[in-house]
Amino acid sequence: MKLVYRLVPQPILSLVIVALWLGLAGSVSVGQVLLGTLLGLLLPRLTQSFWPDRPRLARPLAGARLVATVLFDIIVANWQVARRVLGPLDRLHPRFIEVPLDLEDNFIATILGSIVSMTPGTVSVDIDRERGVLLVHALDAEDPEALIRSIKTRYEAPLKEAFQC
């Protein structure tokens, strides 16, 4: 088993790289699969030293549910942002919001910030580890407390469950 992890130190990341490569390549041919596999094997090994204290995914099923939630939210948020931007702009309520963090791990907090930024309509601006807050800019946040609750329940709690932190 140790030999497998020496060859493929981050199997999930390797699979994601292969899938992303095939998605971006536009065609699934033997050459593209081989090139994607080569990238999926090499990139995690080459970047392994940059991640010395990376947390381990303790509950993969919880991680898969989180990925599904994020993908669903990206689709829904694209639709909502398009409707709001194409509508009357005076109905938008842009603002900065501080989301209190319950995460102790810096890497997991960074993942949360990335998830927030991937969802259209919100951008993670800063993670203040001293104060324990994630600063988020929202395009339309009429109810800031509802947005905070949404980020904490839809993303932070599943991250804590998936990584057991």
DSSP file (Angstrom, degrees, kcal/mol; ACC not computed):
  #  RESIDUE AA STRUCTURE BP1 BP2  ACC     N-H-->O    O-->H-N    N-H-->O    O-->H-N    TCO  KAPPA ALPHA  PHI   PSI    X-CA   Y-CA   Z-CA
    1    1 A M     >        0   0    0      0, 0.0     4,-1.9     0, 0.0     5,-0.2   0.000 360.0 360.0 360.0 -37.2    0.0    0.0    0.0
    2    2 A K  H  >  +     0   0    0      1,-0.2     4,-1.7     2,-0.2     5,-0.2   0.870 360.0  56.1 -63.5 -34.9    2.9    2.4    0.7
    3    3 A L  H  > S+     0   0    0      1,-0.2     4,-2.1     2,-0.2    -1,-0.2   0.894 105.1  52.0 -62.9 -39.4    4.2    1.8   -2.8
    4    4 A V  H  > S+     0   0    0      1,-0.2     4,-3.1     2,-0.2    -1,-0.2   0.923 110.7  46.9 -63.1 -44.1    0.9    2.9   -4.2
    5    5 A Y  H  < S+     0   0    0     -4,-1.9    -1,-0.2     1,-0.2    -2,-0.2   0.756 109.5  54.4 -72.7 -22.9    0.9    6.1   -2.2
    6    6 A R  H  < S+     0   0    0     -4,-1.7    -1,-0.2    -5,-0.2    -2,-0.2   0.882 115.8  38.9 -72.3 -37.9    4.5    6.8   -3.2
    7    7 A L  H  < S+     0   0    0     -4,-2.1    -2,-0.2     1,-0.3    -3,-0.2   0.888 134.5  22.7 -76.1 -40.0    3.5    6.5   -6.9
    8    8 A V     <  +     0   0    0     -4,-3.1    -1,-0.3    -5,-0.2    -2,-0.1  -0.764  69.8 173.6-128.7  83.2    0.2    8.3   -6.5
    9    9 A P  S    S+     0   0    0      0, 0.0    -1,-0.1     0, 0.0    -4,-0.1   0.777  81.1  28.8 -66.6 -26.2    0.4   10.5   -3.3
   10   10 A Q     >  +     0   0    0      1,-0.1     4,-2.5    31,-0.1     5,-0.2  -0.700  68.7 175.1-134.0  81.2   -2.9   12.2   -3.9
   11   11 A P  H  > S+     0   0    0      0, 0.0     4,-2.3     0, 0.0     5,-0.2   0.857  80.4  50.3 -61.0 -37.5   -5.2    9.8   -5.8
   12   12 A I  H  > S+     0   0    0      2,-0.2     4,-2.4     1,-0.2     5,-0.2   0.931 111.9  47.9 -67.2 -43.8   -8.3   12.0   -5.6
   13   13 A L  H  > S+     0   0    0      1,-0.2     4,-2.6     2,-0.2    -1,-0.2   0.899 110.2  53.4 -61.9 -39.8   -6.4   15.0   -7.0
   14   14 A S  H  X S+     0   0    0     -4,-2.5     4,-2.3     1,-0.2    -2,-0.2   0.925 109.7  47.4 -61.0 -44.3   -4.9   12.8   -9.7
   15   15 A L  H  X S+     0   0    0     -4,-2.3     4,-2.6     1,-0.2    -1,-0.2   0.897 111.3  51.0 -64.0 -39.8   -8.4   11.7  -10.7
   16   16 A V  H  X S+     0   0    0     -4,-2.4     4,-2.9     2,-0.2     5,-0.2   0.911 109.6  50.4 -64.0 -42.0   -9.7   15.3  -10.7
   17   17 A I  H  X S+     0   0    0     -4,-2.6     4,-2.7     2,-0.2    -2,-0.2   0.927 111.6  47.8 -62.4 -44.3   -6.7   16.4  -12.9
   18   18 A V  H  X S+     0   0    0     -4,-2.3     4,-2.5     2,-0.2    -2,-0.2   0.934 113.9  47.2 -61.6 -45.8   -7.4   13.6  -15.4
   19   19 A A  H  X S+     0   0    0     -4,-2.6     4,-2.3     1,-0.2    -2,-0.2   0.916 113.4  47.7 -63.8 -43.0  -11.1   14.5  -15.5
   20   20 A L  H  X S+     0   0    0     -4,-2.9     4,-2.5     2,-0.2     5,-0.2   0.912 111.2  51.5 -64.0 -41.7  -10.4   18.2  -15.9
   21   21 A W  H  X S+     0   0    0     -4,-2.7     4,-2.3    -5,-0.2    -2,-0.2   0.938 111.7  46.1 -60.6 -46.3   -7.9   17.5  -18.6
   22   22 A L  H  X S+     0   0    0     -4,-2.5     4,-0.9     1,-0.2     5,-0.2   0.871 112.8  51.1 -65.9 -35.3  -10.4   15.3  -20.6
   23   23 A G  H  < S+     0   0    0     -4,-2.3    -1,-0.2    -5,-0.2    -2,-0.2   0.890 115.0  41.9 -67.0 -38.9  -13.1   17.9  -20.1
   24   24 A L  H  < S+     0   0    0     -4,-2.5    -2,-0.2     1,-0.2    -1,-0.2   0.774 104.5  65.9 -78.8 -26.9  -10.9   20.7  -21.4
   25   25 A A  H  < S-     0   0    0     -4,-2.3    -1,-0.2    -5,-0.2    -2,-0.2   0.800  93.1-141.3 -68.1 -28.1   -9.5   18.7  -24.2
   26   26 A G  S  < S+     0   0    0     -4,-0.9     2,-0.3    -3,-0.2    -1,-0.1   0.315  73.7  58.9  85.7 -10.9  -12.8   18.5  -25.9
   27   27 A S  S    S-     0   0    0     -5,-0.2     2,-0.8     2,-0.1    -2,-0.1  -0.996  71.6-136.4-148.6 150.0  -12.4   14.9  -27.0
   28   28 A V        +     0   0    0     -2,-0.3     2,-0.3     4,-0.1    -6,-0.0  -0.847  44.5 148.9-109.1  95.9  -11.7   11.6  -25.4
   29   29 A S     >  -     0   0    0     -2,-0.8     4,-2.6     1,-0.1     5,-0.2  -0.756  61.5-103.5-119.5 169.3   -9.0    9.8  -27.4
   30   30 A V  H  > S+     0   0    0     -2,-0.3     4,-2.5     1,-0.2     5,-0.2   0.915 122.4  50.9 -59.1 -43.2   -6.3    7.4  -26.3
   31   31 A G  H  > S+     0   0    0      1,-0.2     4,-2.6     2,-0.2    -1,-0.2   0.908 110.9  47.4 -62.1 -43.3   -3.7   10.2  -26.6
   32   32 A Q  H  > S+     0   0    0      2,-0.2     4,-2.9     1,-0.2     5,-0.2   0.895 112.2  50.0 -66.7 -39.7   -5.8   12.6  -24.4
   33   33 A V  H  X S+     0   0    0     -4,-2.6     4,-2.5     2,-0.2    -2,-0.2   0.923 113.0  46.7 -63.9 -43.5   -6.4    9.9  -21.8
   34   34 A L  H  X S+     0   0    0     -4,-2.5     4,-2.5    -5,-0.2    -2,-0.2   0.920 114.6  46.3 -64.6 -43.8   -2.7    9.1  -21.7
   35   35 A L  H  X S+     0   0    0     -4,-2.6     4,-2.5     2,-0.2    -2,-0.2   0.921 113.6  48.8 -65.5 -43.2   -1.7   12.7  -21.5
   36   36 A G  H  X S+     0   0    0     -4,-2.9     4,-2.7     2,-0.2    -2,-0.2   0.898 112.1  49.3 -61.5 -40.7   -4.3   13.4  -18.8
   37   37 A T  H  X S+     0   0    0     -4,-2.5     4,-1.8     2,-0.2    -2,-0.2   0.907 109.9  51.0 -65.7 -41.8   -3.1   10.3  -16.8
   38   38 A L  H  X S+     0   0    0     -4,-2.5     4,-2.6     2,-0.2     5,-0.2   0.932 113.3  45.1 -60.2 -46.0    0.5   11.5  -17.1
   39   39 A L  H  X S+     0   0    0     -4,-2.5     4,-2.4     1,-0.2    -2,-0.2   0.909 110.9  54.5 -62.8 -41.8   -0.4   14.9  -15.8
   40   40 A G  H  < S+     0   0    0     -4,-2.7    -1,-0.2     1,-0.2    -2,-0.2   0.794 114.8  40.1 -64.0 -28.6   -2.6   13.4  -13.1
   41   41 A L  H  X S+     0   0    0     -4,-1.8     4,-0.8    -3,-0.2    -2,-0.2   0.854 121.1  40.7 -86.1 -38.6    0.4   11.3  -11.9
   42   42 A L  H  X S+     0   0    0     -4,-2.6     4,-2.8    -5,-0.2     5,-0.2   0.923 106.2  58.1 -79.5 -45.9    3.1   13.9  -12.3
   43   43 A L  H  X S+     0   0    0     -4,-2.4     4,-2.0    -5,-0.2     5,-0.1   0.907 106.7  47.0 -59.2 -46.9    1.5   17.1  -11.0
   44   44 A P  H  > S+     0   0    0      0, 0.0     4,-0.6     0, 0.0    -1,-0.2   0.896 114.8  48.4 -61.5 -36.3    0.6   15.9   -7.5
   45   45 A R  H >< S+     0   0    0     -4,-0.8     3,-0.6     1,-0.2     4,-0.3   0.912 112.2  48.2 -68.0 -40.6    4.1   14.5   -7.1
   46   46 A L  H 3< S+     0   0    0     -4,-2.8     3,-0.3     1,-0.2    -1,-0.2   0.807 118.6  39.7 -69.6 -28.9    5.8   17.7   -8.3
   47   47 A T  H >< S+     0   0    0     -4,-2.0     3,-1.5    -5,-0.2     4,-0.4   0.377  84.7 102.4-100.8   3.8    3.7   19.8   -6.0
   48   48 A Q  G X< S+     0   0    0     -3,-0.6     3,-1.4    -4,-0.6    -1,-0.2   0.844  76.4  57.5 -58.2 -36.7    3.8   17.5   -3.0
   49   49 A S  G 3  S+     0   0    0     -4,-0.3    -1,-0.3    -3,-0.3    -2,-0.1   0.702  98.0  62.0 -70.7 -17.1    6.4   19.6   -1.2
   50   50 A F  G <  S+     0   0    0     -3,-1.5    -1,-0.3     1,-0.2    -2,-0.2   0.620 103.1  52.4 -79.1 -12.4    4.1   22.6   -1.3
   51   51 A W    X   +     0   0    0     -3,-1.4     3,-1.1    -4,-0.4    -1,-0.2  -0.477  62.2 148.3-120.5  58.6    1.5   20.8    0.8
   52   52 A P  T 3  S+     0   0    0      0, 0.0    -1,-0.1     0, 0.0    -2,-0.1   0.865  79.9  30.5 -66.4 -35.0    3.4   19.6    3.9
   53   53 A D  T 3  S+     0   0    0     -3,-0.2    54,-0.2     2,-0.0    -2,-0.0  -0.052  81.8 152.4-113.9  32.1    0.5   19.8    6.3
   54   54 A R    <   -     0   0    0     -3,-1.1     2,-0.1     1,-0.1    -3,-0.1  -0.384  45.1-118.9 -67.0 138.1   -2.4   19.1    4.0
   55   55 A P        -     0   0    0      0, 0.0     2,-0.4     0, 0.0    -1,-0.1  -0.361  23.3-119.0 -74.4 157.5   -5.4   17.5    5.8
   56   56 A R        -     0   0    0    107,-0.2     2,-0.8    -2,-0.1     0, 0.0  -0.778  23.3-113.5 -97.9 140.1   -6.7   14.1    4.8
   57   57 A L        -     0   0    0     -2,-0.4   106,-0.2     1,-0.2   105,-0.1  -0.630  36.4-179.8 -71.4 108.5  -10.2   13.6    3.5
   58   58 A A  S    S+     0   0    0    104,-1.4   105,-0.2    -2,-0.8    -1,-0.2   0.805  72.7  33.5 -84.5 -31.3  -11.6   11.6    6.4
   59   59 A R     >  -     0   0    0    103,-2.5     4,-1.9     1,-0.1     3,-0.4  -0.792  63.7-178.5-129.1  88.9  -15.2   11.1    5.0
   60   60 A P  H  > S+     0   0    0      0, 0.0     4,-2.5     0, 0.0     5,-0.2   0.826  83.0  56.8 -58.7 -34.6  -15.1   10.9    1.2
   61   61 A L  H  > S+     0   0    0      2,-0.2     4,-2.3     1,-0.2     5,-0.2   0.907 107.3  48.2 -64.8 -40.3  -18.9   10.5    0.9
   62   62 A A  H  > S+     0   0    0     -3,-0.4     4,-2.0     2,-0.2    -1,-0.2   0.881 111.5  51.6 -65.0 -37.1  -19.3   13.8    2.8
   63   63 A G  H  X S+     0   0    0     -4,-1.9     4,-2.3     2,-0.2    -2,-0.2   0.895 108.7  50.2 -64.6 -40.2  -16.8   15.3    0.4
   64   64 A A  H  X S+     0   0    0     -4,-2.5     4,-2.3     2,-0.2    -2,-0.2   0.894 109.5  50.9 -65.7 -39.8  -18.7   14.1   -2.6
   65   65 A R  H  X S+     0   0    0     -4,-2.3     4,-2.5     2,-0.2    -1,-0.2   0.900 109.7  51.1 -63.3 -39.6  -21.9   15.6   -1.2
   66   66 A L  H  X S+     0   0    0     -4,-2.0     4,-2.8     2,-0.2    -2,-0.2   0.926 109.1  50.1 -63.3 -44.6  -20.1   18.9   -0.7
   67   67 A V  H  X S+     0   0    0     -4,-2.3     4,-2.6     1,-0.2    -2,-0.2   0.918 111.4  49.1 -59.8 -43.3  -18.9   18.8   -4.3
   68   68 A A  H  X S+     0   0    0     -4,-2.3     4,-2.4     2,-0.2    -1,-0.2   0.910 111.5  49.5 -62.9 -41.7  -22.4   18.1   -5.6
   69   69 A T  H  X S+     0   0    0     -4,-2.5     4,-2.8     2,-0.2    -2,-0.2   0.926 111.7  48.3 -61.8 -45.5  -23.8   21.0   -3.4
   70   70 A V  H  X S+     0   0    0     -4,-2.8     4,-2.3     2,-0.2    -2,-0.2   0.921 112.1  48.6 -63.9 -44.4  -21.1   23.4   -4.8
   71   71 A L  H  X S+     0   0    0     -4,-2.6     4,-1.9     2,-0.2    -1,-0.2   0.922 113.3  47.5 -61.8 -43.5  -21.8   22.4   -8.4
   72   72 A F  H  X S+     0   0    0     -4,-2.4     4,-2.5     1,-0.2     5,-0.2   0.932 112.4  49.6 -61.4 -46.0  -25.5   22.8   -7.9
   73   73 A D  H  X S+     0   0    0     -4,-2.8     4,-2.9     1,-0.2     5,-0.2   0.848 107.2  55.0 -64.4 -34.3  -25.0   26.2   -6.2
   74   74 A I  H  X S+     0   0    0     -4,-2.3     4,-2.0     2,-0.2    -1,-0.2   0.921 110.5  45.8 -64.0 -43.2  -22.8   27.4   -9.0
   75   75 A I  H  X S+     0   0    0     -4,-1.9     4,-1.6     2,-0.2    -2,-0.2   0.947 116.7  43.7 -64.6 -48.7  -25.5   26.6  -11.6
   76   76 A V  H  X S+     0   0    0     -4,-2.5     4,-2.4     1,-0.2    -2,-0.2   0.917 113.4  51.3 -63.6 -43.4  -28.2   28.2   -9.6
   77   77 A A  H  X S+     0   0    0     -4,-2.9     4,-3.0     1,-0.2     5,-0.3   0.855 105.0  56.6 -66.0 -34.5  -26.1   31.3   -8.7
   78   78 A N  H  X S+     0   0    0     -4,-2.0     4,-2.3    -5,-0.2    -1,-0.2   0.938 110.2  45.3 -59.2 -45.2  -25.2   31.8  -12.4
   79   79 A W  H  X S+     0   0    0     -4,-1.6     4,-2.2     2,-0.2    -2,-0.2   0.927 114.5  47.5 -63.2 -46.5  -28.9   32.0  -13.1
   80   80 A Q  H  X S+     0   0    0     -4,-2.4     4,-2.3     2,-0.2    -2,-0.2   0.908 112.6  48.3 -64.2 -42.9  -29.6   34.3  -10.2
   81   81 A V  H  X S+     0   0    0     -4,-3.0     4,-2.9     2,-0.2     5,-0.3   0.912 110.5  51.8 -65.3 -42.0  -26.7   36.7  -11.0
   82   82 A A  H  X S+     0   0    0     -4,-2.3     4,-2.2    -5,-0.3    -1,-0.2   0.923 111.2  47.7 -60.3 -43.8  -27.7   36.9  -14.6
   83   83 A R  H  X S+     0   0    0     -4,-2.2     4,-0.9     1,-0.2    -1,-0.2   0.912 115.1  45.5 -63.1 -42.2  -31.3   37.8  -13.6
   84   84 A R  H  < S+     0   0    0     -4,-2.3    -2,-0.2     2,-0.2    -1,-0.2   0.908 114.4  46.5 -70.4 -40.7  -30.1   40.4  -11.2
   85   85 A V  H  < S+     0   0    0     -4,-2.9    -1,-0.2     1,-0.2    -2,-0.2   0.869 114.4  47.4 -70.9 -35.7  -27.5   42.0  -13.4
   86   86 A L  H  < S+     0   0    0     -4,-2.2    -1,-0.2    -5,-0.3    -2,-0.2   0.648 109.3  67.2 -79.4 -14.1  -29.9   42.2  -16.4
   87   87 A G  S  < S-     0   0    0     -4,-0.9     2,-0.3     1,-0.2    -3,-0.1  -0.128 112.4 -45.7 -89.7-168.5  -32.6   43.6  -14.2
   88   88 A P    >   -     0   0    0      0, 0.0     3,-1.4     0, 0.0    -1,-0.2  -0.451  48.4-149.3 -63.9 124.1  -32.8   47.0  -12.5
   89   89 A L  G >  S+     0   0    0     -2,-0.3     3,-1.5     1,-0.3    -2,-0.0   0.713  89.9  72.7 -70.6 -20.0  -29.4   47.6  -10.9
   90   90 A D  G 3  S+     0   0    0      1,-0.3    -1,-0.3     3,-0.1     0, 0.0   0.625  88.1  64.6 -71.5  -9.0  -30.9   49.7   -8.1
   91   91 A R  G <  S+     0   0    0     -3,-1.4    -1,-0.3    -7,-0.2    -2,-0.2   0.571  81.7 100.7 -85.6 -10.1  -32.3   46.5   -6.6
   92   92 A L    <   -     0   0    0     -3,-1.5    48,-0.2    -4,-0.2    47,-0.0  -0.480  55.3-163.1 -75.3 147.0  -28.8   45.1   -5.9
   93   93 A H        -     0   0    0     46,-0.2    48,-2.9    -2,-0.1     2,-0.1  -0.625  14.4-176.3-128.1  71.9  -27.5   45.3   -2.4
   94   94 A P        +     0   0    0      0, 0.0     2,-0.3     0, 0.0    45,-0.2  -0.441  17.5 144.4 -72.1 143.1  -23.7   44.8   -2.7
   95   95 A R  E     -A  138   0A   0     43,-1.9    43,-2.8    -2,-0.1     2,-0.4  -0.985  49.0-103.9-167.5 163.1  -21.8   44.7    0.6
   96   96 A F  E     -A  137   0A   0     -2,-0.3     2,-0.4    41,-0.2    41,-0.2  -0.782  36.4-168.5 -92.9 139.9  -18.9   43.2    2.5
   97   97 A I  E     -A  136   0A   0     39,-3.1    39,-3.0    -2,-0.4     2,-0.6  -0.992  17.1-140.9-132.7 136.6  -19.8   40.6    5.1
   98   98 A E  E     -A  135   0A   0     -2,-0.4    37,-0.2    37,-0.2    50,-0.1  -0.881  15.7-161.4 -98.3 118.5  -17.7   39.0    7.8
   99   99 A V  E     -A  134   0A   0     35,-3.0    35,-2.6    -2,-0.6     2,-0.2  -0.885  18.6-131.2 -99.8 115.3  -18.4   35.3    8.2
  100  100 A P  E     -A  133   0A   0      0, 0.0     2,-0.4     0, 0.0    33,-0.3  -0.465  25.0-137.6 -67.4 134.6  -17.2   34.0   11.5
  101  101 A L        -     0   0    0     31,-3.4     8,-0.0    -2,-0.2    51,-0.0  -0.750  26.5-174.6 -99.6 139.5  -15.2   30.8   11.0
  102  102 A D        +     0   0    0     -2,-0.4     2,-0.4    50,-0.0    -1,-0.1   0.260  58.7 108.9-103.9   6.8  -15.3   27.7   13.1
  103  103 A L        -     0   0    0      1,-0.1    -2,-0.1    29,-0.1    53,-0.0  -0.692  44.1-176.0 -90.0 134.5  -12.4   26.2   11.2
  104  104 A E        +     0   0    0     61,-0.4     2,-0.4    -2,-0.4    -1,-0.1   0.748  62.4  85.0 -94.7 -30.0   -9.0   25.8   12.8
  105  105 A D     >  -     0   0    0      1,-0.1     4,-2.1    60,-0.1     5,-0.2  -0.608  65.7-151.5 -82.9 126.8   -7.1   24.5    9.8
  106  106 A N  H  > S+     0   0    0     -2,-0.4     4,-2.0     1,-0.2    -1,-0.1   0.871  96.4  53.3 -63.2 -38.3   -5.7   27.2    7.4
  107  107 A F  H  > S+     0   0    0      2,-0.2     4,-2.0     1,-0.2    -1,-0.2   0.913 110.0  46.6 -65.6 -42.7   -5.9   24.9    4.4
  108  108 A I  H  > S+     0   0    0      2,-0.2     4,-2.3     1,-0.2    -1,-0.2   0.880 110.5  53.4 -67.4 -38.3   -9.6   24.1    5.0
  109  109 A A  H  X S+     0   0    0     -4,-2.1     4,-2.3     1,-0.2    -1,-0.2   0.879 108.2  51.2 -63.1 -36.5  -10.3   27.8    5.6
  110  110 A T  H  X S+     0   0    0     -4,-2.0     4,-2.3     2,-0.2    -2,-0.2   0.885 107.3  52.4 -67.0 -38.7   -8.7   28.4    2.2
  111  111 A I  H  X S+     0   0    0     -4,-2.0     4,-2.5     2,-0.2    -2,-0.2   0.922 109.0  50.7 -61.6 -43.0  -10.9   25.7    0.6
  112  112 A L  H  X S+     0   0    0     -4,-2.3     4,-2.4     1,-0.2    -2,-0.2   0.928 109.7  49.9 -60.1 -45.3  -13.9   27.5    2.0
  113  113 A G  H  X S+     0   0    0     -4,-2.3     4,-1.9     1,-0.2    11,-0.4   0.882 111.0  50.0 -60.9 -38.1  -12.7   30.8    0.6
  114  114 A S  H  X S+     0   0    0     -4,-2.3     4,-2.0     2,-0.2    -2,-0.2   0.900 109.1  51.0 -67.1 -41.2  -12.3   29.2   -2.8
  115  115 A I  H  X S+     0   0    0     -4,-2.5     4,-1.2     1,-0.2    -2,-0.2   0.927 109.9  49.8 -61.8 -44.8  -15.7   27.7   -2.7
  116  116 A V  H  < S+     0   0    0     -4,-2.4     3,-0.3     1,-0.2     6,-0.3   0.899 112.0  48.7 -61.0 -40.4  -17.3   31.0   -1.9
  117  117 A S  H  < S+     0   0    0     -4,-1.9    -1,-0.2     1,-0.2    -2,-0.2   0.810 106.7  56.1 -70.9 -29.6  -15.3   32.7   -4.8
  118  118 A M  H  < S+     0   0    0     -4,-2.0    -1,-0.2    -5,-0.1    -2,-0.2   0.760  90.2  84.3 -73.0 -23.5  -16.4   29.9   -7.2
  119  119 A T  S >< S-     0   0    0     -4,-1.2     3,-1.7    -3,-0.3   -45,-0.1  -0.711  91.9-117.1 -83.5 116.4  -20.0   30.6   -6.5
  120  120 A P  T 3  S+     0   0    0      0, 0.0     3,-0.1     0, 0.0   -39,-0.1  -0.189  96.9  34.4 -55.6 139.6  -21.2   33.5   -8.7
  121  121 A G  T 3  S+     0   0    0      1,-0.2    18,-3.2    -4,-0.1    19,-0.4   0.217 109.0  72.1 100.4 -13.8  -22.3   36.6   -6.8
  122  122 A T  E <   -B  138   0A   0     -3,-1.7     2,-0.4    -6,-0.3    16,-0.2  -0.986  54.7-172.0-134.5 146.4  -19.8   36.2   -4.0
  123  123 A V  E     -B  137   0A   0     14,-2.1    14,-2.9    -2,-0.4     2,-0.5  -0.993  23.9-131.2-137.8 129.1  -16.1   36.7   -3.7
  124  124 A S  E     +B  136   0A   0    -11,-0.4    12,-0.2    -2,-0.4     3,-0.1  -0.689  27.9 176.4 -76.1 123.5  -13.8   35.8   -0.8
  125  125 A V  E     -     0   0A   0     10,-3.4     2,-0.3    -2,-0.5    11,-0.2   0.819  57.9  -8.2 -99.8 -39.0  -11.7   38.8   -0.1
  126  126 A D  E     -B  135   0A   0      9,-1.3     9,-3.1     2,-0.0     2,-0.6  -0.992  46.0-143.3-159.6 149.2   -9.7   37.9    2.9
  127  127 A I  E     -B  134   0A   0     -2,-0.3     2,-1.1     7,-0.2     7,-0.2  -0.949  19.1-162.4-116.3 107.5   -9.3   35.2    5.6
  128  128 A D  E  >> -B  133   0A   0      5,-2.6     5,-1.9    -2,-0.6     4,-1.7  -0.774   9.6-179.1 -92.5  98.2   -8.4   36.9    8.9
  129  129 A R  T  45S+     0   0    0     -2,-1.1    -1,-0.2     1,-0.2     5,-0.0   0.809  78.1  58.0 -70.5 -29.9   -7.0   34.0   11.0
  130  130 A E  T  45S+     0   0    0      1,-0.2    -1,-0.2    -3,-0.1    -2,-0.1   0.924 119.0  29.5 -66.3 -43.5   -6.4   36.3   14.0
  131  131 A R  T  45S-     0   0    0      2,-0.1    -2,-0.2   -31,-0.0    -1,-0.2   0.620 106.9-126.5 -90.0 -14.7  -10.0   37.3   14.2
  132  132 A G  T  <5 +     0   0    0     -4,-1.7   -31,-3.4     1,-0.2     2,-0.3   0.909  63.1 128.1  71.2  43.6  -11.3   34.1   12.7
  133  133 A V  E   < -AB 100 128A   0     -5,-1.9    -5,-2.6   -33,-0.3     2,-0.6  -0.960  53.1-142.9-132.9 151.1  -13.4   35.6   10.0
  134  134 A L  E     -AB  99 127A   0    -35,-2.6   -35,-3.0    -2,-0.3     2,-0.6  -0.964  21.5-143.8-107.8 119.4  -13.8   35.2    6.2
  135  135 A L  E     -AB  98 126A   0     -9,-3.1   -10,-3.4    -2,-0.6    -9,-1.3  -0.768  24.5-176.8 -88.2 122.2  -14.4   38.6    4.5
  136  136 A V  E     -AB  97 124A   0    -39,-3.0   -39,-3.1    -2,-0.6     2,-0.6  -0.951  21.4-148.9-123.0 136.3  -16.8   38.1    1.6
  137  137 A H  E     -AB  96 123A   0    -14,-2.9   -14,-2.1    -2,-0.4     2,-0.4  -0.930  19.4-164.1-101.3 126.4  -18.1   40.6   -1.0
  138  138 A A  E     -AB  95 122A   0    -43,-2.8   -43,-1.9    -2,-0.6     3,-0.3  -0.917  20.0-149.0-112.5 135.5  -21.6   39.8   -2.1
  139  139 A L  S    S+     0   0    0    -18,-3.2     2,-0.3    -2,-0.4   -46,-0.2   0.875  95.2  15.6 -66.3 -38.2  -23.2   41.3   -5.2
  140  140 A D        +     0   0    0    -19,-0.4     2,-0.3   -48,-0.2    -1,-0.3  -0.848  69.3 154.3-143.3 101.6  -26.6   41.1   -3.6
  141  141 A A        +     0   0    0    -48,-2.9     4,-0.1    -2,-0.3    -3,-0.1  -0.640   3.5 157.2-129.7  74.0  -26.9   40.6    0.1
  142  142 A E  S    S+     0   0    0     -2,-0.3    -1,-0.1     1,-0.3   -50,-0.0   0.877  83.7  35.0 -64.2 -36.3  -30.2   42.1    1.2
  143  143 A D  S >> S-     0   0    0     -3,-0.2     4,-1.6     1,-0.1     3,-0.5  -0.838  70.4-177.9-119.6  91.2  -30.1   39.9    4.3
  144  144 A P  H 3> S+     0   0    0      0, 0.0     4,-2.4     0, 0.0     5,-0.2   0.854  82.4  56.5 -59.0 -36.4  -26.4   39.5    5.4
  145  145 A E  H 3> S+     0   0    0      1,-0.2     4,-2.5     2,-0.2     5,-0.2   0.871 104.9  52.0 -64.8 -36.0  -27.3   37.1    8.2
  146  146 A A  H <> S+     0   0    0     -3,-0.5     4,-2.3     2,-0.2    -1,-0.2   0.894 109.7  49.5 -66.1 -39.2  -29.0   34.7    5.8
  147  147 A L  H  X S+     0   0    0     -4,-1.6     4,-2.5     2,-0.2    -2,-0.2   0.911 110.6  49.9 -65.7 -41.8  -25.9   34.7    3.6
  148  148 A I  H  X S+     0   0    0     -4,-2.4     4,-2.4     2,-0.2    -2,-0.2   0.939 112.0  47.8 -60.8 -47.4  -23.7   34.0    6.6
  149  149 A R  H  X S+     0   0    0     -4,-2.5     4,-2.7     1,-0.2     5,-0.3   0.902 111.3  51.8 -59.9 -41.4  -26.0   31.1    7.7
  150  150 A S  H  X S+     0   0    0     -4,-2.3     4,-2.8     2,-0.2     5,-0.4   0.926 110.8  46.3 -62.8 -46.1  -26.0   29.8    4.1
  151  151 A I  H  X>S+     0   0    0     -4,-2.5     5,-2.2     1,-0.2     4,-1.6   0.913 115.8  46.5 -63.0 -42.6  -22.2   29.8    3.9
  152  152 A K  I  <>S+     0   0    0     -4,-2.4     5,-2.6    -5,-0.2    -2,-0.2   0.896 121.0  35.6 -69.4 -40.1  -21.8   28.1    7.3
  153  153 A T  I  <5S+     0   0    0     -4,-2.7    -2,-0.2    -5,-0.2    -3,-0.2   0.876 123.5  40.0 -83.7 -36.9  -24.4   25.4    6.7
  154  154 A R  I  <5S+     0   0    0     -4,-2.8    -3,-0.2    -5,-0.3    -2,-0.2   0.800 136.0   7.3 -83.5 -28.6  -23.9   24.7    3.0
  155  155 A Y  I  X5S+     0   0    0     -4,-1.6     4,-1.9    -5,-0.4    -3,-0.2   0.765 124.6  48.0-121.9 -49.7  -20.1   24.8    2.9
  156  156 A E  I  ><S+     0   0    0     -5,-2.2     4,-2.5     2,-0.2     5,-0.2   0.945 112.6  47.3 -67.7 -47.5  -18.3   25.2    6.3
  157  157 A A  H  ><S+     0   0    0     -5,-2.6     4,-2.2     1,-0.2    -1,-0.2   0.925 113.7  47.6 -62.6 -44.3  -20.2   22.4    8.1
  158  158 A P  H  > S+     0   0    0      0, 0.0     4,-2.9     0, 0.0    -1,-0.2   0.873 111.0  52.7 -64.2 -33.8  -19.8   19.9    5.3
  159  159 A L  H  X S+     0   0    0     -4,-1.9     4,-2.4     2,-0.2    -2,-0.2   0.932 109.4  48.6 -63.3 -44.6  -16.0   20.8    5.0
  160  160 A K  H  X>S+     0   0    0     -4,-2.5     5,-1.4     1,-0.2     4,-0.8   0.897 114.4  46.5 -61.3 -40.0  -15.7   20.2    8.8
  161  161 A E  H  <5S+     0   0    0     -4,-2.2     3,-0.3    -5,-0.2    -2,-0.2   0.931 112.8  48.2 -67.9 -45.2  -17.5   16.8    8.4
  162  162 A A  H  <5S+     0   0    0     -4,-2.9  -103,-2.5     1,-0.2  -104,-1.4   0.873 124.0  31.2 -65.1 -38.2  -15.5   15.7    5.3
  163  163 A F  H  <5S-     0   0    0     -4,-2.4    -1,-0.2  -106,-0.2  -107,-0.2   0.407 101.6-130.2-102.4   1.4  -12.1   16.6    6.9
  164  164 A Q  T  <5       0   0    0     -4,-0.8    -3,-0.2    -3,-0.3    -4,-0.1   0.931 360.0 360.0  50.1  54.9  -13.1   15.9   10.5
  165  165 A C      <       0   0    0     -5,-1.4   -61,-0.4    -6,-0.2    -4,-0.1   0.360 360.0 360.0-128.0 360.0  -11.8   19.2   11.8
